[in-house]
Amino acid sequence: MKFLLTILFLVYSSFSYARLPLDRDLVPVEHVDLVRYQGKWFEIASIPQFFQRKCTKNTTAEYTLLPDNLMKVYNACTIKNGTTISSEGRAKPIDTTNAKLNVTFAKLFDRYLFWFSGKYWVIYLEPNYQYAIVGHPTRDYGWILSRTPELAPDILKELTHYLKVAGYDPCRFYTTPQEGGLQTKKSLCK
């Protein structure tokens, strides 16, 4: 079932990428040092996605650099009954900037299938790698990530403004409840 959902997501992603003229306008950062980028990130806000529908709080992503220049991706969240669910995938840089990656959770016989992958573009990265915005050329996907479960209100406001500059509608982003952070889910417009 998880494999089928991943395929549907990627097919939708491919079709939506082809139909939007804005896709060439989304600009990734100049370079991402994958060694510095690895580690745990807390989701501060995101455009809600079907593959995260069960998540109610504590959504995180952990990245680990592997010897073959791939990144292990480990996503986890807490669901309504209080248990944690997770998924593991791989990310692969598509150019030397490391700012554009393809991410897949599709796996067959212990091999990750990158022909079923989604675009993961780092479009904003704080110089000390403390918070970031990850997007997709269609602007149908987006995440604000932080090394801590909470961002100062002025920083979140700055990132919300950056989303507008990058061509996103910030009203589509909803905060993610985190223990030690925001406790309610609400639009970044509110």
N, C-alpha and C positions, 0 to 999 in steps of 0.2 A: 504494500500500500504506500509506504514512504517513497519507494522508488517511483511509483506511478505519479505521485504528487510532485516529485522533483521534476519529472519529465514534463508534466503539464505546466509547471512554473517556467521552465526553460523555453518551451514552445511559445507560451504567451509572451515571454520576454523577447524572443526573437521577432515575433510579429509586431509587437508594440515598438520595437526599435526601428523597424523598417518603415513604419507609418508616420513617425514624427519628424518634422524638419528641424527641430531644436537640438537633435542629438549631437550635432557637430559643435554646438556652443558650450557644452559642459566641459570645463577645463580642469584637469587634475593638477595636483601640486607638481612641482618640478622634479622632486625626487623623494623616495621613501627609503630610509635605511631599515631594511627588514630585521636586522638584529635589534635595533631600538624599538621597532614596532611590535615585536613579539611580546607576549605576556597577556595579562588579563585586562579586558576592557568592559566597562559597564555601559549598557544601553541607557541613555538619558532620554532620548526621544526617537521616534521613528514613524514612518508612514506604515500603518498597520498592514500586515501581509497575511495571506491565508495560511502560510506555513508556520506562523506564530500564533494562530488563533487560540490555542489552548493556554498560552502563557498569560499569567495574571500579574507577575512581578519578578524581580530579581533576574532579569534577562542579562546574560553575559556572553562574551565571545573571548576565547583564549586562543592565541596564535603561537605556534612553536615552529621555528625555522628548522627544516630537515636538511640533511646533507645534499640532496639533489636540487636545492634552491626552491623546493616546494614549501608551503606553509601548511602545517597541520592546523585545522580549524575545529575548535570544539565549542559548540554553542550549547547553552543550558538556560533553563528558566524554571520558575516555580509555577505549577498549575493550581487550579481552584482548590483541590483537595489537600494542598500543602506539599505534595511530592515534587521532586525535581525530575524533569525530562531533559534529554540531551541528544545531540546528533554530532557526528564527526564527519568532516570532509577535508578537502584539500584546496589550496589556493595556489595558483601559478602566475607569476608575473608574465605579462605579454610583451613587455619591452624593457629596456635597460633602466628606465626611471623607477621601476617597481611601484609606480603609482596606479597603474592599471593592472588589475589581476582578474583572472577567471577563477571562479569558485564553483566547485561541484561537491555534491553529497551523493551522487550516483556512483555505485560501486558494484562491480561484477567480478567474482573470483579474485578478491583481494586487490583489484585494480580500480582506481578511480577513473571515471569516464569523463574526460574534459570536453567531449563533443556534446555533453549534457551539462553545460556550465552557464553560470550567470556572470554578468559584468560587475565588478567591485572596483570602483574608482575612488581613490582618496582625493577629495576635492578641497579639503582644508585640514591642515595639520599644525597644531601649536608647536613652536620651535623645540620645546622640551619634551615633545611626545606625550603631553598630559591630556589632550582632548583632540578630537578629530571629527570631521564629517565625511561619511562615505556615501557615494551616490551611484547612480546608474544613468547612462546617457539619455534615457527616456524620461527621467525624473519621476518615474512611477515607483521608485524605491529610494529610500534614504534613511540614514541612521546618524544620530549624534552620539558619539562614544566618549567615554572619559575613563581615566585610570581610577577614579574614585566614584562611589555611588551617588555623589552629589556634585553639582556644579554651582558656583556662585551665581546669583540671579543676574548680575551684570554680564558675566561670561555667556550665560544662556541667551541673554538678549542680544549680545554681539553675534552669536552664532545664528540666531534667528534672522537677524539682518543679513548675514552672509548668505543664508539660504535664498532670500529674496534676490540678492545681487546675482546669484548663480542661476536664477530662473526658476527656482522652486516656489510653490505656494506653501508658505509656512503653516497655513491653516490645516494642511493635510497631515502634519506631524503631530503626534500625541506623546505626551510624556510617559515614561515607563516607571511605575512604582518600584522603588528599590528600598530595601532595609538600609537605613542610614542616609536616605535621600528623600526625594519626593514620594508622597504616599498616595497620591491620586493620579488617575489618568485624565489628562485634559489637553485640549488643543493648544499649540504654541501661540495661537491668536488670543487666548484668554489669559 
